[in-house]
Amino acid sequence: MLAKANLMAEIYGWRSEFELSRTLRFATHNTLPLDDKGNMQWPKANDSAEFVLIDASCSAEAVSRVSPTMALAHEGALHWKK
């Protein structure tokens, strides 16, 4: 999904850190850590533990570089890539 977000950013010419970070929503079912005003919206208490860990310093880098997956959590269980 990050590769698709990366392709979308490339097609539409989204290059700024803000534009790239907003593109992440296409890989996360429209859930972003921060809203457009910088307010935290995810994760919050009692949210499901479904996430992917990658080697990136920020969401814009995650989209622009398509970093490899290091681990993922599914239904609360953490799975490390070997």
Residue pairs with C-beta under 8 A, 6 or more apart in sequence:
1 26
1 27
1 28
2 24
2 27
2 54
2 62
2 63
2 66
2 67
3 66
4 26
4 27
5 23
5 24
5 26
5 27
5 63
6 23
6 63
6 64
6 66
8 14
8 23
8 26
9 15
9 19
9 20
9 23
9 63
9 64
14 20
14 22
14 23
17 58
17 60
18 60
20 59
20 60
20 61
20 63
20 64
21 32
21 34
21 58
21 59
21 60
21 63
22 32
22 36
23 63
24 32
24 59
24 62
24 63
25 31
25 32
27 63
31 41
31 42
32 41
32 42
32 59
33 40
33 41
33 42
33 43
33 59
34 40
34 41
35 41
43 51
48 75
48 76
49 73
49 75
49 76
50 73
50 74
50 75
51 72
51 73
52 69
52 71
52 72
52 73
53 69
53 70
53 71
53 72
53 73
54 62
54 67
54 68
54 69
54 70
55 67
55 68
55 70
56 62
56 65
56 67
61 67
68 81
69 81
70 80
70 81
71 78
71 79
71 80
71 81
72 78
72 79
72 81
73 79
